[in-house]
Amino acid sequence: MTARPPAELRVEAVVFEIDGRTLLDAVDLSAAAGLTVGLVGPNGSGKTTLLRCVYGALRPDAGRILLDGLDVGSVRVRDRARRIAVVPQDATGTFGLTVREVVSMGRSPHKRFWEADGPDDVRRVDAALARVGVNPLAERAFDGLSGGERQRVLIARALVQEPGLLALDEPTNHLDIRYQLEILSLVRGLGTTNLVVLHDLNLAAAYCDLLYVLDAGRVVASGPPVEVLTERVLAEVYGVRASVGVHPTTGVPTLVYLPPDR
C-alpha cells in the first residue's frame, strides 16, 4: 500500500562519538531498494546507535546517510518522516488511545499541525489496519493489546507514513516465537526497504537478505547470511562456539550454540 517506492540507503563513513567514546567508527552500509538488511552484533556494538543515526534521532559527527541519493541530515524533520518510518520495540505516549488513533498518528507528516483527518487519511488508515491484520481491533485500547498485536499496530502506523525505508529496533523483542515469525514475515512482505536490529541470529538468517555484523562500533562482516554467519565470526565477535548448518527446507544457515564446557 506504500505510495512511495522502496528507497535505496547508503551509509558512508559514519562516525558517532559521545563523552569521548566512539560508538560508531567509519561505518559503511548499503541497502538496495526493497531489501531487508539486518544489524547484528553483541550488546554495545553500535546497532541501535546506527539505526538512530539513520532515522535522525542522532546526528553523526562525521560521514553521510543518503536515501535515494539525498543526504537525510539536510532535510527537515517533517520531510524525513515522509521518507523514513520507525518501528520501536514499544510505543510511548499512547495511554488511552485506541488502535485507530495510534495508527492515525502516522499521517502527521502529511498534514498541517492539528489538521483533522480527512477521507483520504481515513482510507489509508483502514488500508494499513487491514494490511497488518488488526482491523478487528481498531476500536480497542492500544495499551490492552498483546505484544504481537501492538507490534502489528506500530507497523501499521509506520505504513501510513508512506515511507521508502522502515527502521525497526528489535521488533521481535519479548514476543513468543509465533509472533516473532509473523512480524518478520509481515515486514518482508511490505514492499519497503527494511533496516532491522535483531539479536536472534537464526531469525536474522531466515528473514534478512543481507547482514551487517557490528563489533565495538565497526562493521566486521557483511553480506548474505550464509557468508556472514560462520563459526569463525561467531567465535571472534560473540565469543561462543557454534555449529552452523543449512536448514533442509529453507536453505538458510541454522545455528546451534555449544556449551563452553563441551
C-alpha positions in Angstrom: 0.0 0.0 0.0 3.1 2.3 0.1 2.8 5.1 -2.4 6.5 5.9 -2.2 8.7 3.2 -3.8 11.3 1.4 -1.7 14.3 3.6 -1.0 18.0 2.9 -1.6 20.0 3.5 1.6 23.7 4.3 1.8 25.7 4.9 5.0 29.1 6.4 4.2 31.9 6.5 6.8 29.5 7.4 9.7 31.2 8.3 13.0 29.3 9.0 16.2 31.0 9.9 19.5 29.7 10.7 23.0 31.6 11.6 26.1 34.9 10.9 24.4 33.8 7.4 23.4 33.5 6.4 19.7 30.3 4.4 19.3 30.4 4.2 15.5 33.7 4.2 13.8 33.6 4.9 10.0 30.6 2.7 9.3 29.6 1.9 5.7 26.4 0.2 4.8 24.3 -0.3 1.6 20.7 -1.4 1.3 19.3 -1.7 -2.2 15.7 -0.8 -2.7 13.3 -3.5 -1.4 15.9 -5.5 0.6 15.7 -6.4 4.3 19.0 -5.7 5.9 19.8 -6.9 9.5 22.1 -5.2 12.0 23.5 -7.8 14.4 26.3 -7.9 17.0 26.8 -8.2 20.7 25.4 -5.7 23.2 27.1 -2.4 23.0 28.3 -3.0 19.4 26.5 0.1 18.0 23.5 -1.4 16.3 20.8 0.8 17.8 23.1 3.9 17.6 23.5 3.3 13.9 19.7 2.8 13.5 19.1 6.1 15.3 21.5 7.9 13.1 19.8 6.6 10.0 16.3 7.8 11.1 17.6 11.1 12.5 17.3 10.7 16.3 21.1 11.1 16.5 23.3 13.3 14.3 26.6 11.7 13.2 29.8 13.5 13.9 31.2 12.6 10.5 30.0 10.8 7.4 26.7 10.9 5.5 23.5 9.0 5.3 21.9 9.0 1.9 18.4 8.0 0.9 17.9 7.8 -2.8 21.0 10.0 -3.0 19.6 12.7 -0.7 21.5 13.5 2.5 18.9 12.9 5.2 20.8 15.2 7.5 20.0 18.1 5.2 16.2 17.7 5.1 13.6 18.9 7.6 12.2 16.6 10.2 8.8 16.6 8.6 10.2 15.7 5.2 12.4 13.0 6.7 9.3 11.4 8.4 7.7 11.1 4.9 10.7 9.0 3.8 11.7 7.0 6.9 9.3 5.4 9.4 10.4 4.0 12.7 9.0 0.8 14.4 10.2 0.9 18.0 10.2 -2.0 20.5 7.1 -0.5 22.0 5.3 2.8 21.9 5.2 5.7 24.3 2.6 8.4 24.6 -0.3 6.1 23.6 -2.1 5.9 27.0 -5.8 6.0 26.5 -5.6 5.9 22.7 -7.4 3.3 20.5 -5.6 1.3 17.9 -7.1 3.5 15.1 -5.9 6.7 16.9 -2.4 5.3 17.2 -2.2 4.3 13.6 -3.6 7.7 12.6 -0.6 9.4 14.2 1.4 8.2 11.2 -0.4 10.6 9.0 1.0 13.6 10.9 3.9 14.3 8.5 1.4 14.7 5.6 -0.8 17.2 7.3 -0.7 20.7 8.8 -0.4 21.0 12.6 -3.6 19.9 14.3 -5.3 19.3 10.9 -8.1 16.8 11.3 -8.0 13.5 9.4 -9.8 13.7 6.0 -11.4 11.0 4.0 -8.1 10.1 2.3 -6.4 9.8 5.7 -9.2 7.5 7.0 -8.9 5.4 3.8 -5.2 5.0 4.3 -5.5 4.1 7.9 -8.2 1.5 7.1 -5.9 0.0 4.5 -3.0 -0.2 6.9 -5.1 -1.8 9.6 -6.2 -4.4 7.1 -2.7 -5.0 5.7 -1.3 -6.0 9.0 -4.4 -7.9 10.1 -5.6 -5.8 13.0 -8.7 -4.1 11.6 -11.0 -6.0 14.0 -9.0 -4.3 16.8 -9.4 -0.8 15.5 -11.6 0.5 18.4 -9.7 -1.4 21.1 -7.4 0.3 23.6 -3.8 0.0 22.3 -2.4 -0.5 25.8 -4.7 -3.5 26.3 -3.2 -5.5 23.3 -0.7 -8.3 23.4 2.9 -7.7 22.5 2.4 -9.2 19.0 -0.7 -7.1 18.4 1.0 -3.9 19.5 3.9 -4.6 17.1 1.4 -5.0 14.2 -0.2 -1.7 15.1 3.1 0.1 15.2 3.9 -1.3 11.7 0.5 -0.1 10.5 1.4 3.4 11.9 4.6 3.3 10.0 2.9 2.2 6.8 0.6 5.2 6.8 3.6 7.5 6.7 4.2 6.0 3.3 7.9 5.6 3.8 10.5 4.2 1.5 12.5 2.9 4.4 11.4 1.2 7.6 13.8 1.3 10.6 13.0 -1.4 13.1 14.5 -1.7 16.5 14.3 -5.2 17.9 10.7 -5.7 16.6 10.6 -9.3 17.9 11.8 -8.4 21.4 9.8 -10.2 24.2 7.5 -11.8 21.7 6.5 -15.5 21.6 8.1 -17.4 18.7 4.8 -17.4 16.7 4.6 -13.6 16.8 8.3 -13.3 16.0 7.8 -15.3 12.8 4.6 -13.5 11.9 6.1 -10.0 12.5 9.2 -10.7 10.4 7.2 -12.3 7.6 4.9 -9.3 7.6 7.9 -6.9 7.4 9.4 -8.7 4.5 6.2 -8.6 2.5 5.6 -4.9 2.9 7.5 -3.7 -0.2 9.6 -1.3 1.7 13.4 -1.3 2.3 13.9 -2.5 5.8 16.8 -1.9 8.2 16.2 -4.0 11.3 18.2 -4.5 14.5 18.0 -8.2 15.7 19.6 -10.2 18.5 18.4 -13.6 17.4 20.8 -14.8 14.7 18.6 -17.6 13.5 15.8 -15.2 12.8 18.3 -12.8 11.1 19.5 -15.6 8.9 15.9 -16.6 7.9 14.4 -13.2 7.2 17.3 -10.9 6.1 18.7 -10.6 2.6 21.9 -9.1 4.0 23.6 -8.9 7.4 26.0 -6.3 8.9 27.8 -7.5 11.9 29.0 -4.7 14.2 31.5 -5.0 17.0 32.8 -2.1 19.0 31.3 0.3 16.6 32.8 -1.2 13.4 31.4 -3.4 10.7 33.4 -6.6 10.9 31.5 -8.7 8.4 28.8 -8.0 5.9 27.0 -9.9 3.1 24.3 -12.7 2.7 23.7 -14.6 5.9 25.3 -17.8 4.5 28.6 -15.8 4.1 28.4 -13.9 7.3 27.2 -16.4 10.0 30.3 -18.6 10.2 31.7 -20.4 13.1 34.8 -18.1 12.9 32.7 -14.9 13.1 30.6 -16.2 16.0 33.8 -17.1 17.9 35.6 -13.8 17.2 32.6 -11.4 17.7 30.4 -13.2 20.2 32.9 -15.3 21.9 30.9 -18.5 21.5 31.3 -21.9 19.9 28.6 -22.9 17.5 27.8 -25.4 14.9 26.5 -23.8 11.7 24.4 -25.9 9.3 21.9 -25.4 6.5 18.2 -25.8 7.0 17.0 -28.7 4.8 13.8 -26.8 3.7 14.7 -23.1 3.5 18.4 -23.5 2.7 19.4 -20.7 5.2 22.0 -21.1 7.9 20.9 -22.6 11.2 23.0 -22.0 14.4 23.3 -24.4 17.3 25.3 -23.0 20.2 27.7 -25.3 22.1 28.2 -25.1 25.9 31.6 -23.8 26.7 32.4 -27.0 28.7 31.8 -29.4 25.9 
